[in-house]
Amino acid sequence: MFTPENALERSLIRAIEEPAHRVAFLKEFLDAELSFALLDPADGKGGGYAVPEVTHEDLSFVPIFTADSRVTAMFGEERLLIVRQSFKQIVSQIEDANFVLNPGSDYGHEFMAEDVAAMLEGDFERANEGFDDAPDVGDEDAGELPTLVGRPDPMPTHLTAPLAALFATTPEVTTAHIAQALFADADGVKRLVIGLGVESDLDAVLDRVEEVLENVARPTDTIDFVPVPGSPLDAYFERDVQPFYRKT
C-alpha cells in the first residue's frame, strides 16, 4: 500500500494513473526535493559514504526517493546518510546514470540516462516516452534469481570468510562476489547471490563449496551461485570493486 506523504507523491500517483499529467510531473520533478541515500561503508576503514546502486536486467540504477520513509523501507537498518537535494542537483553530481524512483514501492519510475538528459535539455515530451516502457523493478518472484540487488549490509562474514579460505586453496577460482536481494521473496527472505569467476567447471567447485556450507550456513541463509560472467547479474558484479575473494 502506498499512502502519499507529500505533494510530490500525490503528483507521482496522478502521473502513473493519468498519462496526460506526466509531462507536468516531469517538469515538477526536476526541481523537487528528493531523499537521496548515501551508505556508510561496512568495512570500517573510513572511506566515506558511497552512492548505492541496484541492478535490474543487466542495468545499474541509483535509487532516489520521494520521502525519507521510502529510504528506510528499502534499506532498513543499514548505516546511511539521507541527503535532501533536488533531482537536478543529484544528476549534476552523478552524470550519465540511470535512476530508479522509490524501488520496491507501488509507485515509482525508472529514469534512464537518456530521459534525464532530455529533462535537462527541457525536452519533457521526449523524457515522457520513458513512461511507456518502464518495467516494474519492485517484486521478485519466489524461486527466481533476484535481479534487484545491492551489497549485503551487514556482510555475512560467517559465509564469506570460510569460503574465501576455501577459494585460496582452489586455484581455478579467480574471484568471488556477493550480492543480496533488496527485497524479500514470498517467504520473507532476502536471498544472497554469490558470483564466482572460475577457470574450469563451476559444478566441481560448487561440490567443495557445499561441503563448507554444511558447517557454516545458517537455516535462514538462502544462496544462489552463478558464474561470472554468465548470469543476469554480470553488470553488477563487473562493477564490484570489493569482491570478498580475489586470486593473487
C-alpha distance (Angstrom), angle and dihedral (degrees) to the residues before:
residue distance angle dihedral
M1 . . .
F2 3.80 . .
T3 3.80 115.2 .
P4 3.82 110.2 -175.3
E5 3.79 113.7 -121.1
N6 3.79 100.5 -173.9
A7 3.79 144.5 13.2
L8 3.80 93.1 -89.1
E9 3.79 91.8 56.7
R10 3.78 91.0 49.1
S11 3.80 88.5 51.6
L12 3.82 90.2 48.3
I13 3.79 91.9 53.5
R14 3.77 90.3 49.9
A15 3.82 91.7 48.8
I16 3.80 91.9 51.8
E17 3.78 92.8 48.0
E18 3.82 99.9 34.8
P19 3.83 115.2 45.2
A20 3.81 91.0 -165.6
H21 3.82 89.5 66.5
R22 3.80 96.9 52.5
V23 3.80 99.6 90.5
A24 3.80 90.1 49.9
F25 3.79 89.7 49.6
L26 3.80 92.6 51.3
K27 3.80 91.0 51.4
E28 3.80 90.0 50.1
F29 3.79 93.0 43.6
L30 3.79 95.8 56.4
D31 3.80 91.9 67.1
A32 3.80 98.5 27.9
E33 3.80 120.8 117.1
L34 3.79 110.6 -109.4
S35 3.78 134.9 -174.7
F36 3.78 111.4 -114.8
A37 3.81 122.5 -171.3
L38 3.79 126.0 -142.0
L39 3.79 116.6 -171.7
D40 3.78 124.2 -135.8
P41 3.81 107.3 -129.7
A42 3.77 111.6 -107.8
D43 3.79 95.0 -145.8
G44 3.82 92.9 78.7
K45 3.81 92.6 -133.7
G46 3.77 94.6 121.6
G47 3.77 95.1 -118.9
G48 3.78 93.8 152.5
Y49 3.77 131.1 -108.7
A50 3.79 119.0 -46.1
V51 3.79 131.9 -145.2
P52 3.81 107.5 -116.3
E53 3.77 120.9 -129.8
V54 3.77 131.7 -162.8
T55 3.77 126.9 -163.7
H56 3.77 128.8 -140.3
E57 3.80 125.9 171.7
D58 3.82 93.9 -15.9
L59 3.81 92.6 -49.9
S60 3.79 127.8 111.2
F61 3.80 122.0 -135.9
V62 3.78 135.1 -174.0
P63 3.82 108.7 -137.6
I64 3.81 118.9 -129.8
F65 3.78 128.8 176.9
T66 3.79 142.5 -150.4
A67 3.82 93.6 -140.6
D68 3.80 140.1 13.9
S69 3.80 89.8 -112.0
R70 3.81 89.9 62.5
V71 3.81 89.0 55.7
T72 3.79 94.3 53.0
A73 3.81 91.1 44.2
M74 3.79 88.6 59.9
F75 3.80 103.1 36.6
G76 3.80 100.3 31.2
E77 3.79 112.4 -174.7
E78 3.79 96.7 -6.5
R79 3.78 116.3 132.9
L80 3.75 105.7 -105.2
L81 3.76 146.4 146.6
I82 3.80 118.1 -130.3
V83 3.79 113.1 -146.9
R84 3.79 123.5 -171.4
Q85 3.76 114.0 -144.4
S86 3.77 137.8 143.2
F87 3.77 117.6 -98.0
K88 3.79 88.5 -114.3
Q89 3.82 90.1 56.8
I90 3.80 92.6 47.4
V91 3.79 95.4 51.0
S92 3.80 91.0 47.3
Q93 3.82 87.9 61.9
I94 3.81 97.6 40.4
E95 3.77 107.1 43.0
D96 3.81 127.4 -165.0
A97 3.80 93.2 8.6
N98 3.78 132.9 137.4
F99 3.80 115.6 -125.9
V100 3.78 132.1 -157.3
L101 3.79 120.2 -157.5
N102 3.81 117.9 -143.0
P103 3.83 97.2 -15.3
G104 3.77 110.5 -152.4
S105 3.79 94.5 19.5
D106 3.77 125.0 113.7
Y107 3.79 89.2 -116.7
G108 3.77 121.0 45.9
H109 3.77 141.7 107.5
E110 3.78 142.7 -141.5
F111 3.79 117.3 -122.7
M112 3.78 108.6 -162.3
A113 3.80 117.2 -154.9
E114 3.80 91.1 -105.9
D115 3.82 90.7 52.2
V116 3.80 90.3 51.6
A117 3.80 90.8 49.7
A118 3.80 90.1 51.6
M119 3.81 91.2 51.1
L120 3.80 91.6 50.8
E121 3.80 88.8 51.1
G122 3.80 90.2 51.3
D123 3.80 92.8 -113.5
F124 3.80 97.2 131.9
E125 3.80 93.1 159.3
R126 3.80 89.8 62.8
A127 3.81 91.6 44.0
N128 3.80 88.2 51.5
E129 3.80 89.9 65.2
G130 3.80 87.0 75.1
F131 3.79 90.1 70.3
D132 3.78 91.5 64.6
D133 3.80 98.5 61.7
A134 3.81 105.1 23.5
P135 3.84 109.7 133.5
D136 3.78 125.4 -140.1
V137 3.80 110.7 -96.0
G138 3.77 97.4 179.4
D139 3.77 118.5 84.9
E140 3.77 130.6 40.0
D141 3.78 119.7 -147.7
A142 3.76 114.8 -122.3
G143 3.79 112.3 -101.3
E144 3.79 95.5 18.8
L145 3.78 124.4 108.8
P146 3.82 108.9 -93.9
T147 3.79 111.3 -113.4
L148 3.80 99.6 -178.2
V149 3.78 101.0 70.1
G150 3.78 143.4 151.2
R151 3.78 139.9 177.9
P152 3.82 112.5 -64.2
D153 3.78 115.5 -108.8
P154 2.93 115.2 -141.1
M155 3.77 93.6 30.8
P156 3.83 110.4 -124.8
T157 3.79 94.1 -122.9
H158 3.81 90.5 167.8
L159 3.81 83.4 73.0
T160 3.79 105.1 29.4
A161 3.82 97.6 49.1
P162 3.82 97.7 54.6
L163 3.79 91.7 38.9
A164 3.81 91.4 51.5
A165 3.80 88.4 50.9
L166 3.80 89.5 51.7
F167 3.79 93.4 48.1
A168 3.81 90.7 50.6
T169 3.81 86.4 65.4
T170 3.80 93.7 41.5
P171 3.83 107.2 78.8
E172 3.80 94.5 -169.6
V173 3.83 92.3 64.1
T174 3.81 111.1 86.5
T175 3.81 102.9 171.3
A176 3.78 139.5 2.7
H177 3.80 123.5 -159.5
I178 3.77 131.8 -178.8
A179 3.79 132.5 -154.9
Q180 3.77 134.6 172.4
A181 3.78 130.8 -145.4
L182 3.79 109.3 -108.7
F183 3.78 91.9 -143.2
A184 3.76 130.9 45.9
D185 3.78 120.6 -110.7
A186 3.79 125.1 -126.1
D187 3.81 89.2 -74.7
G188 3.81 92.6 54.0
V189 3.82 93.3 -107.5
K190 3.80 126.3 133.7
R191 3.77 99.2 -144.6
L192 3.78 123.8 -140.8
V193 3.78 124.0 -135.2
I194 3.80 120.5 -159.7
G195 3.78 115.6 -164.0
L196 3.80 117.4 -157.8
G197 3.76 128.8 -162.2
V198 3.80 103.1 -150.8
E199 3.80 130.4 177.3
S200 3.80 93.8 -157.4
D201 3.80 139.4 21.4
L202 3.81 111.5 -20.5
D203 3.81 92.8 -156.5
A204 3.80 91.5 59.8
V205 3.80 90.2 53.3
L206 3.80 91.6 47.3
D207 3.80 90.3 55.6
R208 3.82 88.1 62.7
V209 3.80 91.5 42.3
E210 3.78 90.5 54.9
E211 3.79 90.9 56.2
V212 3.81 90.4 55.3
L213 3.80 94.3 45.2
E214 3.79 91.4 53.6
N215 3.81 87.1 68.1
V216 3.81 102.8 36.5
A217 3.80 110.4 26.9
R218 3.78 118.4 102.7
P219 3.81 123.5 -134.6
T220 3.81 89.1 -110.4
D221 3.82 94.2 54.5
T222 3.78 113.8 107.4
I223 3.80 109.7 -178.7
D224 3.78 134.2 -177.7
F225 3.81 121.1 -166.7
V226 3.79 121.2 -151.8
P227 3.81 135.1 173.7
V228 3.79 120.1 -108.9
P229 2.95 108.2 -112.8
G230 3.77 104.8 22.6
S231 3.81 109.7 64.4
P232 3.82 138.8 79.8
L233 3.82 87.4 -100.9
D234 3.80 95.6 62.5
A235 3.80 92.4 109.7
Y236 3.80 91.6 54.3
F237 3.79 95.9 46.4
E238 3.80 93.3 44.8
R239 3.82 88.8 59.4
D240 3.80 93.2 46.4
V241 3.79 105.1 111.5
Q242 3.81 92.2 179.1
P243 3.81 109.5 56.2
F244 3.78 110.0 173.6
Y245 3.80 88.7 -126.1
R246 3.79 131.7 28.5
K247 3.79 124.6 173.0
T248 3.79 112.4 -116.8
